[in-house]
Amino acid sequence: MEPTHIEHIGIAVESLEQAIPFYEKTFGLKCYSVEEVKDQKVKTAFFKVGQTKIELLESTDPEGPIGKFIEKKGQGVHHIAFAVKDLPVRLEELEQKEVKLIDRTPRKGAEGLNIAFLHPKSTFGVLTELCEEPVK
């Protein structure tokens, strides 16, 4: 598997209302999208830094994955996402290499991307997301 680039870095925050102005004022970045992904119980905000994006993640439910992450570890880096081609094939290859998958098949994520997560136990403690643009 050869990722094409780092798609984004996900950062868990308690409040988008507080975090967005910080990134805009401190780093001069522009938030270009805020979106709720209901099935993941999260609201996202995106910034571009070159080809890479920063994704801020605010939980919409304390029992959701981001709510539980913040409760356990506090705010901070949640995951790194790599852009790949042929995501279903990449997942099969990784499973054959005994990489523990959270998602065996791609699902819809923010910005309409197809996504799948790899378990941190197989990636040296880093929650890793693979992303692919949907075929148009």
C-alpha positions, 0 to 999 in steps of 0.5 A, a space after each residue: 500500500 502506498 498512500 498518496 498523501 496525508 489527507 488530514 490530522 484529526 484533533 479532538 476538541 471540546 468546543 468548535 466554537 472556541 477552537 475554530 477562532 483559535 486556529 484562524 487567529 493564531 495560524 491565519 487559517 480559514 475554516 472552510 467547512 463545518 459538518 455534522 456526521 450523525 452516525 459518528 456522533 461528531 461535528 467537524 471543522 476543516 482547515 487546509 494547510 497546503 495539501 493536508 487538512 486539519 480536522 477538528 472533531 467535537 463530540 455531539 454525544 458523550 457516549 460517541 467515540 470523540 466524547 469517550 476519547 476526550 473523557 479518557 485522554 483529554 483534547 488532542 490529536 485523535 488520528 492521522 488519515 492517509 489518502 489511498 486508492 482502491 480502499 477496499 483492496 487496501 483493507 484486504 491487503 492489510 487484513 492479510 498482513 494481520 493488521 487489526 481493522 476497525 472497519 473491514 469495509 469502507 463507510 462514509 465519512 466527512 466531506 463525502 470521503 469513503 473511510 476506514 480505520 485501523 486499530 491502534 493496537 496494530 499501528 503503534 498506538 496511533 489511530 489510523 484512518 484511510 480515506 478515498 475520494 468516491 468514484 464520480 
